[in-house]
Amino acid sequence: MSEKKNYHQVRYGTAEGEIKFGHIHSDNEQSAVMLRNGKTWRHYITMDQTGKPHRKHGTMCVSPGAFQVVAGDGYTDKEKGQPAIYMDAKKGDIVLRCPQGTLRIEAKNIEMIAKGPDGENGSVTINANEKFIVNAASVDISGKVSTKIFSEKTVEIIGRGIVNLYGGLVDMADGATSVIGSKGGSTNEDQNKL
């Protein structure tokens, strides 16, 4: 790709900072507007005109220090329930990454809602390569179609007071049934045959 040239670039600035119109970056992409810290060249905000789909017509904020947004402290009771910070991705995904840190979400209440238009979407997936820990005064798990708890090794159900198991039909099978078999047959046994 040939090197871009812009004969209409305009720059205003001092030693403390600058604003550029039509700036061309080192990667040969052009910004309509760029606001940059004069003391730290890696601290800037751009409104880009060219680039790949995720960059073209996009806004980029880059800072070697923290990026902070504080809002809503002027809300009154009339605005109760209204978002103080609102982010809406009309198309595409939202990605939050901190590969060398911890992601914390703190709130009075937290809601996670997945709404899919068909039977293939509308899922919440959590993957952890070590542990998934849930601590609460009460934990309720409800599945309209099915609920499964699976482990490659050990499953422990412990109730220090009482353990209640209810079912219209309770079917259980252990390792011995794979050799001896159950009297009268077992759906659970058939599903878990090796």
ABEGO torsion letter per residue (X at the ends): XBBBBBAABBBBEBAABBBBBGBBBAAGBBBABBBBBAABAABBBBBBABEBAAABGBBBBBBABBBBBBBGAABBAAABGBBABBBBBABEBBBBBBAABBBBBBBABBBBBBBBABAABGBBBBBBAABBBBBBABBBBBBAABBBBBBABBBBBBBAABBBBBBABBBBBBAAAAAAEBBGEBAAAAAABX
